[in-house]
Amino acid sequence: MSLKAFHLVFVICTTLLCLFLGVWTGKQYLAGEEGDQFQLIYSILSFGGVILIPVYGVYFLRKLKGVSFL
Amino acid sequence: MEVPYTDTNRPDTGLYNAKVGIWLFLASEVMLFGALFSAYILLRVGAMPGHWPTGLLDVGPGFVNTLVLILSSVTVVMAWASLKLNDFKKFKFYQGITVICALLFVVIKSFEYKSKFTHHDVILKDGMRVDGHLVEETDEFIVLSHPVSYPAEKGIRERAVAIKEAEHHAHEAGGDHHHEDRKIMLDDIEKRTTWGPWANTYLAIYFTLTGLHALHVIAGALVIAYFWGPGSKMWKTHPEQFANRIEVSGLFWHFVDLVWIFLFPILYLL
């Protein structure tokens, strides 16, 4: 497996981590007391990652079109 | 004598030798970290009810370190892609950022460690427990900053709850407990310890897992820094072999980052 393929595995894992973080921090924010703004910021950042990281993955694949997956 | 298959693929494996070597090495690393992850799970499920601390670690530094490592993975792969596209200047740029990210990770981690080693857990003779950071120590007393006190039998699991309760009470009383240092006479202390790996099972496995991971980060950073600096001369003489070396170091770096992606949620969040 080349670095290109391993990087795609990494992109998938990072997206899943962001999804988990977004849900987890969102739940913490909703369950917590007022004023716990950090949880909300973490949640927004994480859900932003869920969108941006796959977009980056597609960009990366296009950039290294000619490089093998092996 | 020329070492074979450093820049061309072996006919039987279809890969150059270093790539086979790094994957065999990474397989052994998976077993090492896999064993430690298993140890963590078994310790956690085997803990007595109410004796496994959650919410003990500060999520902020862990979150920033996660972002730093994700960024470093992008730059390490961009450095390799730049070589594949014959752009040596960009390679230097991306490789340099990777080294900076690795150093930043280690610096943040060391601050986290320092915070744990200066955190004192004091059990008083009157049955109360005080958590706080040591700011002064004499032959007669110690002074703790950010003190939180609660009944000793509550145990470490209750610490996060106790802090919130203390903050709530201080808020109701119109003050902020974080601004008051607490002086404790040594004669009043039953037992005291710091939050090192000796404090409890959770911190023992925390320091083992994150310490081993940090050693991997340091080792990877040294290799990447070498290829950014003196090792980059090889680009002029053996460009294909140099690109392969960068790919191999990038594979190792990705593995280290993937380990952190699993470590962060299980240690900091769950």
Interface residues (C-beta under 8 A of the other chain):
Chain A: M1 S2 L3 K4 F6 H7 V9 F10 C13 T14 L17 F20 L21 W24 F38 Y42 Y56 F60 K63 L64 V67 L70
Chain B: G14 L15 K19 W23 V59 G60 F63 T66 I70 S73 V74 V77 W80 A81 K84 E247 G250 L251 H254 D257 L258 I261 F264 P265 L269
